[in-house]
Amino acid sequence: MFYGSRWGEVISNIELAIEQLRRGRFVLVYDNDNREGETDLIIAAQHITPDSIKRMRKDGGGLIVLMVDYIIAESFQLPYLTELYDKASNFYPVFKEVAANDIPYDSKSSFSLSINHRKTFTGVTDVDRSLTMKRFAEIAGSIDELENLVKEFGKEFRSPGHVPICRAVRGSLDERRGHTEL
């Protein structure tokens, strides 16, 4: 726990990171030693460009995902993959066998659908992935103006795709201490 001037430094760093995200810049977020022990390269989706996808691919070296707030995920009715696998396991027993019930750093995976924007070709290029992520941010920013959110989502995106979605849990950091909830 942080107290006194150290706590002020933490708050100041958080405020600086938020400002950098608003300006379309990357921030590095370290998980912690007792969880995944990794650092993520994060940028706000509304600022995504093909060059930023390239940077994440080259400098980040891991999976490039779209992290989605709980309310946005619920609005588009995006399921957790684990829930889909559980429901489909009666028809496809392999889903029972590969269930993510032994994740060492968490109790549940935050992965949801993977998507491509419908105007993409393969969906995997830097241009295609940036279009998918940027367009998701645009429609997520206008959910109050859309009538049938699920239909609108389907008009814009297809699944499976090359942009995995990770969805935050209800209660955010009070319930789960992951990068998705930040």
C-alpha positions in Angstrom: 0.0 0.0 0.0 1.2 3.5 -0.7 0.9 6.3 1.8 1.8 10.0 2.0 3.9 11.5 -0.8 4.4 8.1 -2.5 0.6 7.9 -3.0 0.7 11.4 -4.6 3.4 10.2 -7.0 1.2 7.2 -8.0 -1.8 9.4 -8.7 0.4 11.8 -10.7 1.6 9.0 -12.8 -1.9 7.7 -13.4 -3.0 11.2 -14.5 0.0 11.5 -16.8 -0.8 8.1 -18.4 -4.5 9.1 -18.9 -3.3 12.4 -20.6 -0.9 10.5 -22.9 -3.7 8.1 -23.9 -6.0 11.1 -24.7 -3.3 12.5 -26.9 -3.0 9.2 -28.9 0.3 8.2 -27.3 1.3 4.8 -26.0 1.7 4.0 -22.3 3.4 1.0 -20.7 1.4 -0.7 -18.0 3.1 -3.3 -15.8 0.8 -5.9 -14.2 2.6 -7.0 -11.0 5.0 -9.6 -9.8 2.3 -11.7 -8.3 0.0 -11.9 -11.4 1.2 -12.1 -15.0 4.4 -10.1 -14.3 4.3 -8.5 -17.8 4.1 -5.0 -19.3 1.5 -4.1 -21.9 1.9 -1.5 -24.6 -1.4 0.4 -24.6 -3.0 3.0 -26.8 -6.6 4.3 -27.0 -8.4 2.5 -29.9 -9.7 5.8 -31.3 -6.1 6.8 -32.1 -5.1 3.5 -33.7 -3.3 3.7 -37.0 -1.5 1.1 -39.2 1.8 2.4 -37.8 0.6 1.9 -34.2 -0.4 -1.7 -35.0 3.1 -2.2 -36.5 4.7 -0.8 -33.4 2.7 -3.1 -31.1 3.6 -6.0 -33.3 7.3 -5.3 -33.4 7.9 -3.7 -30.0 5.3 -5.5 -28.0 5.8 -8.9 -29.5 2.6 -10.4 -28.1 -1.0 -10.7 -29.0 -2.7 -7.5 -30.0 -6.1 -7.2 -28.4 -8.9 -4.8 -28.1 -9.8 -4.2 -24.4 -13.4 -3.3 -23.9 -15.2 -1.7 -20.9 -17.9 -3.8 -19.2 -20.8 -1.5 -20.2 -19.7 -1.5 -23.9 -19.3 -5.3 -23.9 -22.8 -5.7 -22.3 -24.3 -3.2 -24.8 -23.1 -5.3 -27.7 -23.9 -8.5 -25.8 -20.4 -9.8 -26.2 -20.0 -13.1 -24.4 -17.0 -14.5 -22.7 -15.5 -17.3 -24.8 -15.5 -19.5 -21.7 -19.3 -19.2 -21.6 -19.6 -20.0 -25.3 -17.4 -23.0 -24.9 -19.4 -24.2 -21.9 -22.7 -24.0 -23.8 -21.3 -25.6 -26.9 -19.5 -28.4 -25.1 -22.6 -30.6 -25.3 -22.2 -30.6 -29.1 -18.4 -30.4 -29.2 -16.9 -32.3 -26.3 -13.5 -30.9 -27.0 -14.6 -27.6 -25.4 -15.0 -29.4 -22.0 -11.5 -30.7 -22.4 -9.8 -27.4 -23.2 -11.8 -25.3 -20.6 -9.7 -22.5 -19.1 -10.4 -23.5 -15.6 -6.8 -23.6 -14.4 -5.5 -20.2 -15.3 -2.7 -19.6 -12.8 -3.1 -15.8 -12.6 -6.9 -15.4 -12.6 -10.2 -17.3 -12.1 -11.6 -16.5 -15.5 -10.3 -15.5 -19.0 -11.4 -12.1 -20.2 -11.4 -13.2 -23.9 -14.6 -12.7 -25.9 -15.1 -12.8 -29.7 -12.4 -12.1 -32.2 -13.5 -9.7 -35.0 -12.7 -8.2 -38.4 -14.3 -5.2 -39.8 -16.5 -6.2 -42.8 -14.5 -3.9 -45.1 -11.2 -5.7 -44.4 -9.8 -8.4 -46.7 -7.9 -10.9 -44.6 -8.2 -8.8 -41.5 -4.6 -9.6 -40.4 -2.7 -6.7 -42.0 -1.8 -3.6 -40.0 -4.3 -1.6 -42.1 -7.1 -4.1 -41.5 -6.5 -4.5 -37.8 -6.3 -0.7 -37.3 -9.6 -0.3 -39.3 -11.3 -2.9 -37.1 -10.1 -1.4 -33.8 -10.7 2.2 -34.8 -14.2 1.5 -36.1 -15.0 -0.4 -32.9 -14.0 2.7 -30.9 -16.2 4.9 -33.0 -19.3 2.9 -32.7 -18.7 2.2 -29.0 -18.5 6.0 -28.6 -21.9 6.4 -30.1 -23.8 3.6 -28.4 -26.4 6.0 -27.0 -27.3 7.1 -30.5 -27.7 3.6 -32.0 -31.0 1.7 -31.9 -30.3 -2.0 -32.2 -26.7 -2.3 -30.9 -26.4 -6.0 -31.7 -27.5 -5.5 -35.3 -25.3 -2.5 -35.7 -22.4 -4.5 -34.4 -23.1 -7.3 -36.9 -23.3 -4.8 -39.8 -19.8 -3.6 -39.0 -18.0 -6.7 -37.9 -17.7 -10.4 -38.6 -16.3 -13.2 -36.4 -14.0 -15.0 -36.2 -11.4 -12.4 -37.0 -7.9 -11.2 -36.2 -8.7 -8.7 -33.4 -9.5 -10.6 -30.2 -11.7 -8.7 -27.8 -11.0 -8.9 -24.0 -13.9 -7.6 -22.0 -13.7 -6.2 -18.5 -15.8 -7.6 -15.7 -18.6 -5.8 -13.9 -17.1 -3.9 -11.0 -13.8 -3.4 -12.8 -10.7 -3.3 -10.6 -12.8 -4.1 -7.5 -13.5 -7.5 -9.0 -10.5 -8.3 -11.2 -7.0 -6.8 -11.2 -6.2 -7.2 -14.9 -5.0 -4.9 -17.7 -8.5 -5.1 -19.3 -10.1 -3.4 -16.3 -7.7 -0.5 -16.4 
